[in-house]
Amino acid sequence: MGMIELSYAGDTFSAYVAEPVGEVRGGIVVIHEIWGLVEHIRGIADRYAAQGYLAIAPDILSWAGVDPDVGLELNHLMFSASEEDRALAQPRLRAALAPTASPDYAAWAIGALRAAVDVLAVAPGVDGRIGVLGYCFGGSYSFALAAADARVKVAVPYYGSPPEGAAVESIRVPVLAFYGEEDERLMQSLPEVTKRLHDAGVRFTAQVYPDAGHAFFNDTNRVMYRPAVAADAWTRTLSFLEESLREV
């Protein structure tokens, strides 16, 4: 299907839709990293479609000023072999992402993601079997969407953080979260996160990989990508989705 236009709160935004091959197993919202709806994320949606899922990847960063071209440029600079490029990119990245820290943006983003769920909810063959997965920024919003929309039946955040406060108590679906042991910030918070989710009654499983850090699944990132780890996470994700959505 390719690119479509969605709307929420009077704003129009884009989403990439990949149609399933063969029997429909369900629908998946794929949420991008801080780089936006770049080719890598569209490729992930295509991979899930090849496994039988209707996959929709909404662009929720262009609304904040980070379109895919800007995101791709910043990505290349942040992981450049040039120390000067990396140093120059850091303040640009912070400035570009500053609008996403506001409560207004967070509320808009959740509404936009729910509009993506609307597409899956009425699609033939999905039959209520809806999941969400995301990476980095998208991993955190995977937790948030699972808390905000009861139509979501399973969540798979890759290197993301759950919402603060009582919002986690609204997560009533199984969650499989992936982390790299070298991702220091997330690893430091993981014990507390695990306790908070379990105390809230969330069926939460954390899969931690040694010798991997943040963004280990991103095969366009020559610095962070870990092929063997990514392959294992892919297999585990497919099994978890199939098992969880079978119960819907």
N, C-alpha and C positions, 0 to 999 in steps of 0.2 A: 504493500500500500504506500509506503514512503511517508513523506511529511504531511501532516494535517494541521489545521488550526483549531485550537480550543479557546474557550473564554471563561473567565471567572472575574467577578466583581467589576465588570465593565472593561476588563483588560483582555486582549487577545495574546495568546502565546502559542508557540509551535510544539509539536510532539512528533516523534518518529514512531511509526507503527510497522511492526514486522508480523506478517500473517503466518499462522502455523502450517507446517507441512504434515499432511496425513491427519489422523484422528486428533481432535482437540483435547489436550490434557488439562487446560485451564488458561487463565490469563495472568500475566505478570506485569507489574509496574517496575520499570528499571530506572533507578534514580542515579544521575551522574555524579561525578566528583566535582571538586571546586573549579575544574576547567570547563564545565558546561557540557552541552550536548555535542561533543566532538565525535569524530569517526570511530574512535575506540568504543564508545558507549553504544553507538548505532550497531557496531559489529557484535557486541554482546547481545543486544536485542535479537539480531539475526540468528545467533547461536541458539537462543532459547526457542525461537520460532522453528528452527530445524529439529528441535526436540518435541514439537507439538504444542507449544504455548503461543497464544496470542500475546505479543510483547509490545508494550507502549512505553516509550522513553520521553517524558516531557522535558522541555527546556524551561527550568525555573530560575535560571540565572540571568538570562537576557533582560528580564524585567528589572533586575537590579543594576544593569549596566555592563554585565560581563557576558558578551555574546561569544559564540564558539571561536571566532577568529581571535578575539582578545585572550580567551582562555588557552588556546593552543599556543599563542605566542609566549604567554607567561609560563606555561608548562615547559616549553623548550628552554627558556632562559633560566628557570629555576633549577633545571637539571643539566645545564650546559657544562662542558668541560672547562669553560673559562670562569675562574673565580670572580673576575670583574663582572661578567654577565649575571652570575648568581647574586652578587651583592646589589647590583642595580635592580634586579627583579623583586627582591624582598619587599622594599617599601611600595613598589607598584602593586604587588599582589595584595598587601595589607589594605592599601587605599581602595583597590578595586572591590575587595570583599567587604569593606566597612559597612555598606548598606545592609548586608545580610545579617548583621548583628542586632538589628532593631526588631522589637516585638511586632511591628506592623508588617515587616517582611516575612517573619515566621508565620504569621497568621495568613498572609497572602499565599505563601508557598504551600501550606497545608491545604488551603482551598483549591489551589491549582492542581495539586496531586489528587485530591478527591474528584476533580473534574476528569482526570485520567481514569480513575476507578469507574466513573460513570460510563466511560466508553466500554470498558471490559464487562460491566454489569449487564449490558444489554446485547452483547455480542453473541451470536449463535454458537452453541457448543460449549461456552464457558461454564454455564450452569452454576454460578456462584462460587466456582473454584478460583479464587483470586488470591494472589500472593504479591508481596513486595520485596524487592532486594535493591541494594544500593551500595555505593563505594565511597568511603571517606565522608565528605559532606552528605552524600546520598545514603551512606550507612546510617548516619544519625537521623536523617529524615525517614528512613525505613522504620526505625523504632517509633518515630513520632506519628507516622501515618497509621501504623498498627494500633497506636493508642487512640487515634482520632476517628477512625473509620471501621465500624464493626463488619463491614463487608469484606475486609481483608482477613484472610484465614490463616496466613502463615507469613513470617518475616525472616529474611536472611540478610542481616547487615554485615558488610565487610568493613572492618576497622572504623566503626562508628560508635557514637555514645548515645545512651538513652536520654529522654527528656528528664529535667530535674523535677523534684517535688512529686506531688500526688499523681501526675499524669501517667506514671508507669503502672498505676493500679488499673488503668483502663485497658492495658494490654491483656487480652484474653485468648491469645493464639500462641502456638509454639514458635520459639525464636531460636535459630541457629546462627551464632555470630562467629565471625572469623577474625583472628588477630595474628600479627607477627610478633614474636617475642622481642624483637629489636625495636619495636614501636614503643619507646619508653613512656611517653605520656599516657597512652591508653593502657599499657601494662601496669603502670602504677595505680591506676584507678580501677582496674578490673576486679580485684577482690571486693572492693566496696560496691561496685556496680552489680556484681553477682549476688551479693547479700541483699542489696536493695531490691533487685528483681525477684529473687526467691521469696523474700519477705512479703512482696506484693502478690505472690502466687503465680508469677509468670513462669511458664515452662521454658526455661532459658538454658541453653547449652552453649558453652564457649569452646571453640576449637582453636588452640594456640599452636603456632608452628615455630619451632626453633629455626635459627638461621634465616629468618625472614623479618622484614620490617613493614612499614606502611606501604601501601600501594603494590603489594607483591603480585596482585592479579593483573596489573596493567602492562600488557605486552608491548606497549609503545614506549615504556619508560625503561631505558637500557640500564639505569642505575638500580631501580628497585624491583624489577620483575624477577620472579623466581619460578621458572617453568614447572619444576616438579611439584612445588607447593600449589601453584595455580591449578595444575591438573588434578591434584587430590581434592582441592576445595571445590572444583567444578563437579567432580563425581559425587562428593558428599552433598552438594547443593541439589543436584538432580534427584538423588535418592530421598532427601529430606522433603523436597517439594512433592514428589510422587506420593510418599507415605502420608504427608500431612493433608494434602488435598483429596486424597482418596477417602478421608473420613468426613468430608463436607457433604 
